[in-house]
Amino acid sequence: MKYLIVVEKSESGYSAYSPDLPGCVSTGKTPEETEANMKEAIQFHIEGLKTEGFPVPAPSTRSAYVEVAA
């Protein structure tokens, strides 16, 4: 499955979350490290959902950019 993640700059590095997986978050010093950490977090999160008998949400969030005059 392919989940959208949002990576944001923080005071100490970067943080990420997936809108399709509430509560699944990760951090890192660089965007690349944060993405790698988030991949591991998603795998762990999904394993936990399965272990507890909860359904695994299908990826449904999409992203788009819009251009505006600034």
PDB file of N, H, CA, C and O in Angstrom:
ATOM      1  N   MET A   1       0.849  -1.183   0.000  1.00  0.00           N
ATOM      2  CA  MET A   1       0.000   0.000   0.000  1.00  0.00           C
ATOM      3  C   MET A   1       0.885   1.234   0.000  1.00  0.00           C
ATOM      4  O   MET A   1       2.039   1.190   0.428  1.00  0.00           O
ATOM      5  N   LYS A   2       0.342   2.307  -0.475  1.00  0.00           N
ATOM      6  H   LYS A   2      -0.595   2.343  -0.822  1.00  0.00           H
ATOM      7  CA  LYS A   2       1.088   3.557  -0.579  1.00  0.00           C
ATOM      8  C   LYS A   2       0.318   4.644   0.184  1.00  0.00           C
ATOM      9  O   LYS A   2      -0.759   5.067  -0.238  1.00  0.00           O
ATOM     10  N   TYR A   3       0.887   5.090   1.316  1.00  0.00           N
ATOM     11  H   TYR A   3       1.762   4.747   1.659  1.00  0.00           H
ATOM     12  CA  TYR A   3       0.250   6.100   2.157  1.00  0.00           C
ATOM     13  C   TYR A   3       0.900   7.464   1.953  1.00  0.00           C
ATOM     14  O   TYR A   3       2.122   7.572   1.844  1.00  0.00           O
ATOM     15  N   LEU A   4       0.078   8.490   1.903  1.00  0.00           N
ATOM     16  H   LEU A   4      -0.914   8.403   1.992  1.00  0.00           H
ATOM     17  CA  LEU A   4       0.573   9.861   1.862  1.00  0.00           C
ATOM     18  C   LEU A   4       1.123  10.209   3.243  1.00  0.00           C
ATOM     19  O   LEU A   4       0.499   9.914   4.262  1.00  0.00           O
ATOM     20  N   ILE A   5       2.303  10.842   3.267  1.00  0.00           N
ATOM     21  H   ILE A   5       2.810  11.082   2.439  1.00  0.00           H
ATOM     22  CA  ILE A   5       2.808  11.394   4.518  1.00  0.00           C
ATOM     23  C   ILE A   5       3.061  12.883   4.315  1.00  0.00           C
ATOM     24  O   ILE A   5       3.365  13.331   3.210  1.00  0.00           O
ATOM     25  N   VAL A   6       2.931  13.628   5.385  1.00  0.00           N
ATOM     26  H   VAL A   6       2.683  13.264   6.282  1.00  0.00           H
ATOM     27  CA  VAL A   6       3.206  15.055   5.388  1.00  0.00           C
ATOM     28  C   VAL A   6       4.437  15.270   6.248  1.00  0.00           C
ATOM     29  O   VAL A   6       4.466  14.882   7.416  1.00  0.00           O
ATOM     30  N   VAL A   7       5.457  15.893   5.663  1.00  0.00           N
ATOM     31  H   VAL A   7       5.434  16.208   4.715  1.00  0.00           H
ATOM     32  CA  VAL A   7       6.702  16.171   6.377  1.00  0.00           C
ATOM     33  C   VAL A   7       6.774  17.674   6.622  1.00  0.00           C
ATOM     34  O   VAL A   7       6.648  18.472   5.694  1.00  0.00           O
ATOM     35  N   GLU A   8       6.976  18.046   7.873  1.00  0.00           N
ATOM     36  H   GLU A   8       7.079  17.398   8.627  1.00  0.00           H
ATOM     37  CA  GLU A   8       7.019  19.459   8.249  1.00  0.00           C
ATOM     38  C   GLU A   8       8.315  19.775   8.986  1.00  0.00           C
ATOM     39  O   GLU A   8       8.831  18.948   9.737  1.00  0.00           O
ATOM     40  N   LYS A   9       8.827  20.962   8.767  1.00  0.00           N
ATOM     41  H   LYS A   9       8.407  21.634   8.156  1.00  0.00           H
ATOM     42  CA  LYS A   9      10.008  21.455   9.490  1.00  0.00           C
ATOM     43  C   LYS A   9       9.588  21.751  10.925  1.00  0.00           C
ATOM     44  O   LYS A   9       8.518  22.308  11.171  1.00  0.00           O
ATOM     45  N   SER A  10      10.451  21.367  11.871  1.00  0.00           N
ATOM     46  H   SER A  10      11.320  20.914  11.671  1.00  0.00           H
ATOM     47  CA  SER A  10      10.196  21.669  13.280  1.00  0.00           C
ATOM     48  C   SER A  10      11.411  22.405  13.835  1.00  0.00           C
ATOM     49  O   SER A  10      12.393  22.618  13.124  1.00  0.00           O
ATOM     50  N   GLU A  11      11.340  22.790  15.101  1.00  0.00           N
ATOM     51  H   GLU A  11      10.542  22.617  15.679  1.00  0.00           H
ATOM     52  CA  GLU A  11      12.454  23.506  15.724  1.00  0.00           C
ATOM     53  C   GLU A  11      13.713  22.646  15.819  1.00  0.00           C
ATOM     54  O   GLU A  11      14.827  23.170  15.779  1.00  0.00           O
ATOM     55  N   SER A  12      13.541  21.335  15.945  1.00  0.00           N
ATOM     56  H   SER A  12      12.636  20.910  15.978  1.00  0.00           H
ATOM     57  CA  SER A  12      14.692  20.461  16.143  1.00  0.00           C
ATOM     58  C   SER A  12      14.996  19.559  14.940  1.00  0.00           C
ATOM     59  O   SER A  12      15.887  18.714  15.024  1.00  0.00           O
ATOM     60  N   GLY A  13      14.288  19.719  13.847  1.00  0.00           N
ATOM     61  H   GLY A  13      13.564  20.405  13.779  1.00  0.00           H
ATOM     62  CA  GLY A  13      14.489  18.875  12.669  1.00  0.00           C
ATOM     63  C   GLY A  13      13.227  18.830  11.839  1.00  0.00           C
ATOM     64  O   GLY A  13      12.761  19.854  11.338  1.00  0.00           O
ATOM     65  N   TYR A  14      12.669  17.626  11.695  1.00  0.00           N
ATOM     66  H   TYR A  14      13.047  16.794  12.102  1.00  0.00           H
ATOM     67  CA  TYR A  14      11.455  17.440  10.893  1.00  0.00           C
ATOM     68  C   TYR A  14      10.535  16.463  11.596  1.00  0.00           C
ATOM     69  O   TYR A  14      10.980  15.622  12.376  1.00  0.00           O
ATOM     70  N   SER A  15       9.247  16.582  11.312  1.00  0.00           N
ATOM     71  H   SER A  15       8.885  17.265  10.678  1.00  0.00           H
ATOM     72  CA  SER A  15       8.265  15.632  11.814  1.00  0.00           C
ATOM     73  C   SER A  15       7.367  15.232  10.655  1.00  0.00           C
ATOM     74  O   SER A  15       7.265  15.944   9.657  1.00  0.00           O
ATOM     75  N   ALA A  16       6.718  14.083  10.801  1.00  0.00           N
ATOM     76  H   ALA A  16       6.801  13.505  11.613  1.00  0.00           H
ATOM     77  CA  ALA A  16       5.845  13.589   9.734  1.00  0.00           C
ATOM     78  C   ALA A  16       4.645  12.886  10.338  1.00  0.00           C
ATOM     79  O   ALA A  16       4.690  12.381  11.459  1.00  0.00           O
ATOM     80  N   TYR A  17       3.560  12.867   9.555  1.00  0.00           N
ATOM     81  H   TYR A  17       3.523  13.277   8.644  1.00  0.00           H
ATOM     82  CA  TYR A  17       2.364  12.129   9.934  1.00  0.00           C
ATOM     83  C   TYR A  17       1.661  11.686   8.666  1.00  0.00           C
ATOM     84  O   TYR A  17       1.931  12.192   7.577  1.00  0.00           O
ATOM     85  N   SER A  18       0.754  10.732   8.823  1.00  0.00           N
ATOM     86  H   SER A  18       0.534  10.321   9.708  1.00  0.00           H
ATOM     87  CA  SER A  18      -0.059  10.275   7.701  1.00  0.00           C
ATOM     88  C   SER A  18      -1.520  10.539   8.022  1.00  0.00           C
ATOM     89  O   SER A  18      -2.026  10.029   9.021  1.00  0.00           O
ATOM     90  N   PRO A  19      -2.212  11.327   7.200  1.00  0.00           N
ATOM     91  CA  PRO A  19      -3.629  11.607   7.463  1.00  0.00           C
ATOM     92  C   PRO A  19      -4.502  10.346   7.498  1.00  0.00           C
ATOM     93  O   PRO A  19      -5.548  10.337   8.147  1.00  0.00           O
ATOM     94  N   ASP A  20      -4.082   9.292   6.808  1.00  0.00           N
ATOM     95  H   ASP A  20      -3.233   9.300   6.281  1.00  0.00           H
ATOM     96  CA  ASP A  20      -4.866   8.060   6.772  1.00  0.00           C
ATOM     97  C   ASP A  20      -4.649   7.166   7.986  1.00  0.00           C
ATOM     98  O   ASP A  20      -5.399   6.214   8.203  1.00  0.00           O
ATOM     99  N   LEU A  21      -3.619   7.475   8.783  1.00  0.00           N
ATOM    100  H   LEU A  21      -3.011   8.249   8.607  1.00  0.00           H
ATOM    101  CA  LEU A  21      -3.292   6.649   9.947  1.00  0.00           C
ATOM    102  C   LEU A  21      -3.168   7.530  11.188  1.00  0.00           C
ATOM    103  O   LEU A  21      -2.056   7.824  11.624  1.00  0.00           O
ATOM    104  N   PRO A  22      -4.291   7.953  11.759  1.00  0.00           N
ATOM    105  CA  PRO A  22      -4.251   8.827  12.927  1.00  0.00           C
ATOM    106  C   PRO A  22      -3.380   8.241  14.036  1.00  0.00           C
ATOM    107  O   PRO A  22      -3.471   7.059  14.366  1.00  0.00           O
ATOM    108  N   GLY A  23      -2.536   9.101  14.598  1.00  0.00           N
ATOM    109  H   GLY A  23      -2.463  10.062  14.330  1.00  0.00           H
ATOM    110  CA  GLY A  23      -1.666   8.691  15.687  1.00  0.00           C
ATOM    111  C   GLY A  23      -0.327   8.151  15.238  1.00  0.00           C
ATOM    112  O   GLY A  23       0.543   7.896  16.071  1.00  0.00           O
ATOM    113  N   CYS A  24      -0.143   7.971  13.950  1.00  0.00           N
ATOM    114  H   CYS A  24      -0.850   8.177  13.274  1.00  0.00           H
ATOM    115  CA  CYS A  24       1.122   7.453  13.428  1.00  0.00           C
ATOM    116  C   CYS A  24       1.993   8.641  13.036  1.00  0.00           C
ATOM    117  O   CYS A  24       1.712   9.333  12.057  1.00  0.00           O
ATOM    118  N   VAL A  25       3.044   8.869  13.803  1.00  0.00           N
ATOM    119  H   VAL A  25       3.272   8.307  14.598  1.00  0.00           H
ATOM    120  CA  VAL A  25       3.925  10.018  13.586  1.00  0.00           C
ATOM    121  C   VAL A  25       5.380   9.589  13.723  1.00  0.00           C
ATOM    122  O   VAL A  25       5.673   8.527  14.271  1.00  0.00           O
ATOM    123  N   SER A  26       6.284  10.417  13.226  1.00  0.00           N
ATOM    124  H   SER A  26       6.046  11.280  12.781  1.00  0.00           H
ATOM    125  CA  SER A  26       7.707  10.158  13.376  1.00  0.00           C
ATOM    126  C   SER A  26       8.466  11.468  13.222  1.00  0.00           C
ATOM    127  O   SER A  26       7.909  12.488  12.816  1.00  0.00           O
ATOM    128  N   THR A  27       9.750  11.413  13.557  1.00  0.00           N
ATOM    129  H   THR A  27      10.202  10.584  13.887  1.00  0.00           H
ATOM    130  CA  THR A  27      10.609  12.594  13.440  1.00  0.00           C
ATOM    131  C   THR A  27      11.960  12.192  12.859  1.00  0.00           C
ATOM    132  O   THR A  27      12.261  11.007  12.714  1.00  0.00           O
ATOM    133  N   GLY A  28      12.767  13.197  12.531  1.00  0.00           N
ATOM    134  H   GLY A  28      12.523  14.159  12.650  1.00  0.00           H
ATOM    135  CA  GLY A  28      14.120  12.963  12.055  1.00  0.00           C
ATOM    136  C   GLY A  28      14.875  14.268  11.944  1.00  0.00           C
ATOM    137  O   GLY A  28      14.292  15.347  12.056  1.00  0.00           O
ATOM    138  N   LYS A  29      16.180  14.168  11.722  1.00  0.00           N
ATOM    139  H   LYS A  29      16.654  13.292  11.631  1.00  0.00           H
ATOM    140  CA  LYS A  29      17.008  15.365  11.589  1.00  0.00           C
ATOM    141  C   LYS A  29      16.933  15.961  10.189  1.00  0.00           C
ATOM    142  O   LYS A  29      17.129  17.163  10.016  1.00  0.00           O
ATOM    143  N   THR A  30      16.651  15.127   9.189  1.00  0.00           N
ATOM    144  H   THR A  30      16.492  14.149   9.330  1.00  0.00           H
ATOM    145  CA  THR A  30      16.544  15.583   7.796  1.00  0.00           C
ATOM    146  C   THR A  30      15.224  15.083   7.225  1.00  0.00           C
ATOM    147  O   THR A  30      14.612  14.173   7.785  1.00  0.00           O
ATOM    148  N   PRO A  31      14.780  15.667   6.118  1.00  0.00           N
ATOM    149  CA  PRO A  31      13.557  15.154   5.487  1.00  0.00           C
ATOM    150  C   PRO A  31      13.697  13.675   5.100  1.00  0.00           C
ATOM    151  O   PRO A  31      12.756  12.896   5.255  1.00  0.00           O
ATOM    152  N   GLU A  32      14.882  13.296   4.595  1.00  0.00           N
ATOM    153  H   GLU A  32      15.646  13.929   4.469  1.00  0.00           H
ATOM    154  CA  GLU A  32      15.093  11.916   4.167  1.00  0.00           C
ATOM    155  C   GLU A  32      15.038  10.947   5.349  1.00  0.00           C
ATOM    156  O   GLU A  32      14.429   9.881   5.258  1.00  0.00           O
ATOM    157  N   GLU A  33      15.675  11.323   6.448  1.00  0.00           N
ATOM    158  H   GLU A  33      16.171  12.188   6.522  1.00  0.00           H
ATOM    159  CA  GLU A  33      15.639  10.489   7.651  1.00  0.00           C
ATOM    160  C   GLU A  33      14.208  10.386   8.177  1.00  0.00           C
ATOM    161  O   GLU A  33      13.777   9.319   8.614  1.00  0.00           O
ATOM    162  N   THR A  34      13.492  11.477   8.135  1.00  0.00           N
ATOM    163  H   THR A  34      13.843  12.344   7.780  1.00  0.00           H
ATOM    164  CA  THR A  34      12.111  11.500   8.614  1.00  0.00           C
ATOM    165  C   THR A  34      11.237  10.581   7.770  1.00  0.00           C
ATOM    166  O   THR A  34      10.405   9.854   8.312  1.00  0.00           O
ATOM    167  N   GLU A  35      11.414  10.603   6.456  1.00  0.00           N
ATOM    168  H   GLU A  35      12.090  11.194   6.016  1.00  0.00           H
ATOM    169  CA  GLU A  35      10.646   9.716   5.577  1.00  0.00           C
ATOM    170  C   GLU A  35      10.955   8.254   5.875  1.00  0.00           C
ATOM    171  O   GLU A  35      10.046   7.427   5.943  1.00  0.00           O
ATOM    172  N   ALA A  36      12.237   7.931   6.054  1.00  0.00           N
ATOM    173  H   ALA A  36      12.976   8.603   5.999  1.00  0.00           H
ATOM    174  CA  ALA A  36      12.619   6.551   6.374  1.00  0.00           C
ATOM    175  C   ALA A  36      12.029   6.124   7.718  1.00  0.00           C
ATOM    176  O   ALA A  36      11.523   5.011   7.852  1.00  0.00           O
ATOM    177  N   ASN A  37      12.097   7.009   8.704  1.00  0.00           N
ATOM    178  H   ASN A  37      12.509   7.913   8.595  1.00  0.00           H
ATOM    179  CA  ASN A  37      11.531   6.707  10.022  1.00  0.00           C
ATOM    180  C   ASN A  37      10.024   6.542   9.941  1.00  0.00           C
ATOM    181  O   ASN A  37       9.445   5.700  10.628  1.00  0.00           O
ATOM    182  N   MET A  38       9.391   7.349   9.098  1.00  0.00           N
ATOM    183  H   MET A  38       9.861   8.032   8.540  1.00  0.00           H
ATOM    184  CA  MET A  38       7.935   7.270   8.956  1.00  0.00           C
ATOM    185  C   MET A  38       7.532   5.952   8.291  1.00  0.00           C
ATOM    186  O   MET A  38       6.508   5.368   8.643  1.00  0.00           O
ATOM    187  N   LYS A  39       8.316   5.492   7.352  1.00  0.00           N
ATOM    188  H   LYS A  39       9.148   5.966   7.066  1.00  0.00           H
ATOM    189  CA  LYS A  39       8.027   4.201   6.721  1.00  0.00           C
ATOM    190  C   LYS A  39       8.029   3.097   7.772  1.00  0.00           C
ATOM    191  O   LYS A  39       7.137   2.249   7.789  1.00  0.00           O
ATOM    192  N   GLU A  40       9.035   3.108   8.648  1.00  0.00           N
ATOM    193  H   GLU A  40       9.760   3.796   8.634  1.00  0.00           H
ATOM    194  CA  GLU A  40       9.096   2.128   9.733  1.00  0.00           C
ATOM    195  C   GLU A  40       7.913   2.289  10.682  1.00  0.00           C
ATOM    196  O   GLU A  40       7.337   1.300  11.136  1.00  0.00           O
ATOM    197  N   ALA A  41       7.552   3.534  10.982  1.00  0.00           N
ATOM    198  H   ALA A  41       8.020   4.338  10.614  1.00  0.00           H
ATOM    199  CA  ALA A  41       6.433   3.795  11.893  1.00  0.00           C
ATOM    200  C   ALA A  41       5.122   3.276  11.309  1.00  0.00           C
ATOM    201  O   ALA A  41       4.294   2.722  12.033  1.00  0.00           O
ATOM    202  N   ILE A  42       4.932   3.451  10.009  1.00  0.00           N
ATOM    203  H   ILE A  42       5.604   3.901   9.421  1.00  0.00           H
ATOM    204  CA  ILE A  42       3.709   2.970   9.364  1.00  0.00           C
ATOM    205  C   ILE A  42       3.655   1.451   9.415  1.00  0.00           C
ATOM    206  O   ILE A  42       2.608   0.878   9.716  1.00  0.00           O
ATOM    207  N   GLN A  43       4.773   0.795   9.123  1.00  0.00           N
ATOM    208  H   GLN A  43       5.624   1.261   8.878  1.00  0.00           H
ATOM    209  CA  GLN A  43       4.806  -0.671   9.183  1.00  0.00           C
ATOM    210  C   GLN A  43       4.482  -1.157  10.595  1.00  0.00           C
ATOM    211  O   GLN A  43       3.707  -2.099  10.765  1.00  0.00           O
ATOM    212  N   PHE A  44       5.070  -0.522  11.603  1.00  0.00           N
ATOM    213  H   PHE A  44       5.699   0.243  11.465  1.00  0.00           H
ATOM    214  CA  PHE A  44       4.817  -0.880  12.996  1.00  0.00           C
ATOM    215  C   PHE A  44       3.355  -0.625  13.371  1.00  0.00           C
ATOM    216  O   PHE A  44       2.730  -1.443  14.046  1.00  0.00           O
ATOM    217  N   HIS A  45       2.821   0.502  12.934  1.00  0.00           N
ATOM    218  H   HIS A  45       3.329   1.167  12.386  1.00  0.00           H
ATOM    219  CA  HIS A  45       1.433   0.884  13.220  1.00  0.00           C
ATOM    220  C   HIS A  45       0.468  -0.153  12.627  1.00  0.00           C
ATOM    221  O   HIS A  45      -0.476  -0.585  13.288  1.00  0.00           O
ATOM    222  N   ILE A  46       0.717  -0.539  11.383  1.00  0.00           N
ATOM    223  H   ILE A  46       1.484  -0.188  10.846  1.00  0.00           H
ATOM    224  CA  ILE A  46      -0.156  -1.514  10.726  1.00  0.00           C
ATOM    225  C   ILE A  46      -0.074  -2.875  11.423  1.00  0.00           C
ATOM    226  O   ILE A  46      -1.094  -3.541  11.603  1.00  0.00           O
ATOM    227  N   GLU A  47       1.122  -3.285  11.812  1.00  0.00           N
ATOM    228  H   GLU A  47       1.950  -2.744  11.666  1.00  0.00           H
ATOM    229  CA  GLU A  47       1.281  -4.538  12.553  1.00  0.00           C
ATOM    230  C   GLU A  47       0.477  -4.498  13.842  1.00  0.00           C
ATOM    231  O   GLU A  47      -0.181  -5.474  14.202  1.00  0.00           O
ATOM    232  N   GLY A  48       0.532  -3.362  14.539  1.00  0.00           N
ATOM    233  H   GLY A  48       1.066  -2.569  14.246  1.00  0.00           H
ATOM    234  CA  GLY A  48      -0.221  -3.203  15.776  1.00  0.00           C
ATOM    235  C   GLY A  48      -1.721  -3.276  15.560  1.00  0.00           C
ATOM    236  O   GLY A  48      -2.435  -3.906  16.340  1.00  0.00           O
ATOM    237  N   LEU A  49      -2.201  -2.635  14.506  1.00  0.00           N
ATOM    238  H   LEU A  49      -1.622  -2.123  13.872  1.00  0.00           H
ATOM    239  CA  LEU A  49      -3.638  -2.698  14.199  1.00  0.00           C
ATOM    240  C   LEU A  49      -4.064  -4.133  13.954  1.00  0.00           C
ATOM    241  O   LEU A  49      -5.094  -4.575  14.463  1.00  0.00           O
ATOM    242  N   LYS A  50      -3.277  -4.861  13.176  1.00  0.00           N
ATOM    243  H   LYS A  50      -2.440  -4.502  12.762  1.00  0.00           H
ATOM    244  CA  LYS A  50      -3.609  -6.258  12.873  1.00  0.00           C
ATOM    245  C   LYS A  50      -3.589  -7.118  14.137  1.00  0.00           C
ATOM    246  O   LYS A  50      -4.477  -7.946  14.343  1.00  0.00           O
ATOM    247  N   THR A  51      -2.581  -6.920  14.976  1.00  0.00           N
ATOM    248  H   THR A  51      -1.860  -6.248  14.809  1.00  0.00           H
ATOM    249  CA  THR A  51      -2.456  -7.688  16.210  1.00  0.00           C
ATOM    250  C   THR A  51      -3.658  -7.471  17.123  1.00  0.00           C
ATOM    251  O   THR A  51      -4.137  -8.404  17.766  1.00  0.00           O
ATOM    252  N   GLU A  52      -4.138  -6.234  17.173  1.00  0.00           N
ATOM    253  H   GLU A  52      -3.748  -5.475  16.651  1.00  0.00           H
ATOM    254  CA  GLU A  52      -5.274  -5.898  18.037  1.00  0.00           C
ATOM    255  C   GLU A  52      -6.621  -6.198  17.380  1.00  0.00           C
ATOM    256  O   GLU A  52      -7.665  -6.005  18.002  1.00  0.00           O
ATOM    257  N   GLY A  53      -6.610  -6.661  16.142  1.00  0.00           N
ATOM    258  H   GLY A  53      -5.761  -6.818  15.636  1.00  0.00           H
ATOM    259  CA  GLY A  53      -7.855  -7.012  15.460  1.00  0.00           C
ATOM    260  C   GLY A  53      -8.593  -5.836  14.853  1.00  0.00           C
ATOM    261  O   GLY A  53      -9.775  -5.948  14.527  1.00  0.00           O
ATOM    262  N   PHE A  54      -7.908  -4.703  14.695  1.00  0.00           N
ATOM    263  H   PHE A  54      -6.947  -4.613  14.960  1.00  0.00           H
ATOM    264  CA  PHE A  54      -8.530  -3.532  14.089  1.00  0.00           C
ATOM    265  C   PHE A  54      -8.313  -3.555  12.578  1.00  0.00           C
ATOM    266  O   PHE A  54      -7.322  -4.109  12.101  1.00  0.00           O
ATOM    267  N   PRO A  55      -9.225  -2.963  11.833  1.00  0.00           N
ATOM    268  CA  PRO A  55      -9.023  -2.909  10.384  1.00  0.00           C
ATOM    269  C   PRO A  55      -7.885  -1.959  10.033  1.00  0.00           C
ATOM    270  O   PRO A  55      -7.642  -0.976  10.734  1.00  0.00           O
ATOM    271  N   VAL A  56      -7.200  -2.260   8.952  1.00  0.00           N
ATOM    272  H   VAL A  56      -7.398  -3.058   8.383  1.00  0.00           H
ATOM    273  CA  VAL A  56      -6.139  -1.389   8.448  1.00  0.00           C
ATOM    274  C   VAL A  56      -6.766  -0.442   7.443  1.00  0.00           C
ATOM    275  O   VAL A  56      -7.279  -0.887   6.416  1.00  0.00           O
ATOM    276  N   PRO A  57      -6.736   0.868   7.719  1.00  0.00           N
ATOM    277  CA  PRO A  57      -7.358   1.817   6.794  1.00  0.00           C
ATOM    278  C   PRO A  57      -6.676   1.795   5.427  1.00  0.00           C
ATOM    279  O   PRO A  57      -5.449   1.798   5.327  1.00  0.00           O
ATOM    280  N   ALA A  58      -7.480   1.775   4.401  1.00  0.00           N
ATOM    281  H   ALA A  58      -8.477   1.773   4.482  1.00  0.00           H
ATOM    282  CA  ALA A  58      -6.939   1.860   3.045  1.00  0.00           C
ATOM    283  C   ALA A  58      -6.468   3.285   2.795  1.00  0.00           C
ATOM    284  O   ALA A  58      -7.091   4.231   3.278  1.00  0.00           O
ATOM    285  N   PRO A  59      -5.388   3.457   2.056  1.00  0.00           N
ATOM    286  CA  PRO A  59      -4.945   4.810   1.713  1.00  0.00           C
ATOM    287  C   PRO A  59      -6.032   5.514   0.907  1.00  0.00           C
ATOM    288  O   PRO A  59      -6.532   4.969  -0.077  1.00  0.00           O
ATOM    289  N   SER A  60      -6.394   6.717   1.321  1.00  0.00           N
ATOM    290  H   SER A  60      -5.988   7.161   2.120  1.00  0.00           H
ATOM    291  CA  SER A  60      -7.442   7.440   0.593  1.00  0.00           C
ATOM    292  C   SER A  60      -7.128   8.923   0.429  1.00  0.00           C
ATOM    293  O   SER A  60      -7.790   9.617  -0.343  1.00  0.00           O
ATOM    294  N   THR A  61      -6.130   9.407   1.146  1.00  0.00           N
ATOM    295  H   THR A  61      -5.593   8.844   1.774  1.00  0.00           H
ATOM    296  CA  THR A  61      -5.786  10.823   1.071  1.00  0.00           C
ATOM    297  C   THR A  61      -4.940  11.081  -0.155  1.00  0.00           C
ATOM    298  O   THR A  61      -4.071  10.281  -0.500  1.00  0.00           O
ATOM    299  N   ARG A  62      -5.193  12.190  -0.809  1.00  0.00           N
ATOM    300  H   ARG A  62      -5.899  12.840  -0.529  1.00  0.00           H
ATOM    301  CA  ARG A  62      -4.368  12.592  -1.944  1.00  0.00           C
ATOM    302  C   ARG A  62      -3.879  14.005  -1.711  1.00  0.00           C
ATOM    303  O   ARG A  62      -4.405  14.716  -0.855  1.00  0.00           O
ATOM    304  N   SER A  63      -2.892  14.408  -2.457  1.00  0.00           N
ATOM    305  H   SER A  63      -2.465  13.830  -3.153  1.00  0.00           H
ATOM    306  CA  SER A  63      -2.357  15.753  -2.297  1.00  0.00           C
ATOM    307  C   SER A  63      -2.394  16.479  -3.630  1.00  0.00           C
ATOM    308  O   SER A  63      -2.439  15.872  -4.700  1.00  0.00           O
ATOM    309  N   ALA A  64      -2.373  17.784  -3.524  1.00  0.00           N
ATOM    310  H   ALA A  64      -2.336  18.277  -2.655  1.00  0.00           H
ATOM    311  CA  ALA A  64      -2.336  18.635  -4.715  1.00  0.00           C
ATOM    312  C   ALA A  64      -1.753  19.973  -4.309  1.00  0.00           C
ATOM    313  O   ALA A  64      -1.895  20.408  -3.166  1.00  0.00           O
ATOM    314  N   TYR A  65      -1.107  20.610  -5.243  1.00  0.00           N
ATOM    315  H   TYR A  65      -0.992  20.257  -6.171  1.00  0.00           H
ATOM    316  CA  TYR A  65      -0.618  21.964  -5.027  1.00  0.00           C
ATOM    317  C   TYR A  65      -1.470  22.906  -5.857  1.00  0.00           C
ATOM    318  O   TYR A  65      -1.887  22.576  -6.966  1.00  0.00           O
ATOM    319  N   VAL A  66      -1.719  24.073  -5.309  1.00  0.00           N
ATOM    320  H   VAL A  66      -1.380  24.342  -4.407  1.00  0.00           H
ATOM    321  CA  VAL A  66      -2.398  25.117  -6.059  1.00  0.00           C
ATOM    322  C   VAL A  66      -1.491  26.329  -6.100  1.00  0.00           C
ATOM    323  O   VAL A  66      -0.790  26.623  -5.131  1.00  0.00           O
ATOM    324  N   GLU A  67      -1.502  27.018  -7.199  1.00  0.00           N
ATOM    325  H   GLU A  67      -2.071  26.780  -7.986  1.00  0.00           H
ATOM    326  CA  GLU A  67      -0.646  28.185  -7.351  1.00  0.00           C
ATOM    327  C   GLU A  67      -1.490  29.445  -7.175  1.00  0.00           C
ATOM    328  O   GLU A  67      -2.555  29.588  -7.776  1.00  0.00           O
ATOM    329  N   VAL A  68      -0.986  30.361  -6.332  1.00  0.00           N
ATOM    330  H   VAL A  68      -0.121  30.245  -5.845  1.00  0.00           H
ATOM    331  CA  VAL A  68      -1.666  31.630  -6.088  1.00  0.00           C
ATOM    332  C   VAL A  68      -0.649  32.747  -6.138  1.00  0.00           C
ATOM    333  O   VAL A  68       0.543  32.524  -5.929  1.00  0.00           O
ATOM    334  N   ALA A  69      -1.114  33.936  -6.413  1.00  0.00           N
ATOM    335  H   ALA A  69      -2.082  34.118  -6.583  1.00  0.00           H
ATOM    336  CA  ALA A  69      -0.232  35.110  -6.392  1.00  0.00           C
ATOM    337  C   ALA A  69       0.043  35.455  -4.935  1.00  0.00           C
ATOM    338  O   ALA A  69      -0.871  35.487  -4.111  1.00  0.00           O
ATOM    339  N   ALA A  70       1.290  35.708  -4.631  1.00  0.00           N
ATOM    340  H   ALA A  70       2.032  35.681  -5.300  1.00  0.00           H
ATOM    341  CA  ALA A  70       1.642  36.020  -3.239  1.00  0.00           C
ATOM    342  C   ALA A  70       2.081  37.468  -3.128  1.00  0.00           C
ATOM    343  O   ALA A  70       2.420  37.929  -2.038  1.00  0.00           O
TER     344      ALA A  70
END
